[in-house]
Amino acid sequence: MDWMAWWQPVAGWYADARAWLDRPDVAVAFWTGLVYTLLAMLIGWLLRNIPRGLGRFPTLLGTLIGQRRTGPLETALAAYRKRLRARTFELRHAWMKDGQTLGEIMVPISVAVPGDGGGIENLPAVLTQLFAAPRAAAQATAPRIAIVGDPGSGKSVALRLIARDGWDLPSSAPGAGPERPGLVPVLFSFADLRDAGLDLPKALVSALRRHGLVLPPGAAGTDPLPDWVAAALAAGRLLVLIDALDELDLADRARAASALNAAIGTWPHAPFVITCRTAAWQDQVQDPRCIRIDMAPFHPAAIRQFVGRWRFAPPKSAGELLRVIARQPHVADLARNPLMLTIVCYLYDQPKYRLPDNRAQFGLDHKSGQDLA
């Protein structure tokens, strides 16, 4: 085949096309035609949608340009969420080294899956399932969940995790859908509820203020937060997180449980998550749909991950501590409890310190650090 004979006409056509495209009148005609085409498409879209109303046009435009219009309330909630996230894992206690925060050593939290199936699963996955389930029923109430576990098993940490990530859990309130604003987690303790006179809205307002939620002033400079909390409770927008029922004395515990049950009945669309130690849990929530979730002990992979995140001072190392845990059953048993493993890491990290050869020499049991459970 004569390639030159074939190529010469092609080269000629290409040269003629380039020359034509380089003409100023052709470029003007192309861009003018493109503008007219786009304008015609916009006019056609308007003619079709004007009879339906243009209420969704700002939302559609915001979606197209990757932006979302937010009012003063949503702006305030976004700032509250940022502050809450920053504070969630700033928790410190005597068994953490200087400069260390909970977030640096945090590992995924596992719980026993509720129901007859058994098994262990990550807490976020279980919560997603529990919050999604009620949406199938038209009159279903919001989830009521009790997180139960031994001292030091991580109940309070679990609640902090929910406070950080609970904004995206699905709501079961009437009218919930893709356009509905997300949940707003509010974290406080049963002691805070007691100090608020067992008045749930008052405790919620105090907790929101403590964590930095500032709403725009109302008429005549009034504080709009109490009214907003009352409306958000009724609408099922607040995710109520109450920690440490067991830390109240018996009389206060009974009164707090009674107030909790009254609140659950008053605000059926508000989801509640509470924590309590196993020894003090007596099914205080009277709602038969309350689901109990039990904290699971650390499994070997979680222990390795936790120890690996600890910043040991040389010559100490995570690898050496993991070998000690593997060799000494009493240390391995302690390591299955998150608080006890924190203490083991702290003690091991001390200069010239050697872990005891038996558990009794630690002077520790699951009651140690009970205020941190």
ABEGO torsion letter per residue (X at the ends): XBAAAAAAAAAAAAAAAAAAAABAAAAAAAAAAAAAAAAAAAAAAAAAAAAAEAAAAAAAAAAAAGBBBBBAAAAAAAAAAAAAAAAAAABBBAABBBGBBAAAABBBBBBBBBEAAEEBBBAAAAAAAAAAAAAABAABBBBBBBBBBBBGAGAAAAAAAAAAAAAABBBABBGBBAABBBBBBBBBBAAAAAAAGGBAAAAAAAAAAAAGBBBBBBBGGBBAAAAAAAAAAAAGABBBBBBGAAABBAAAAAAAAAAAAAAAAABAABBBBBBBBAAABAGABABAABBBBBBBBBBAAAAAAAAAABBBBOABBAAAAAAAAAABAAAAAAAABAAAAAAAAAAAABBGBBBBABAAAAGBBAABGAAAX
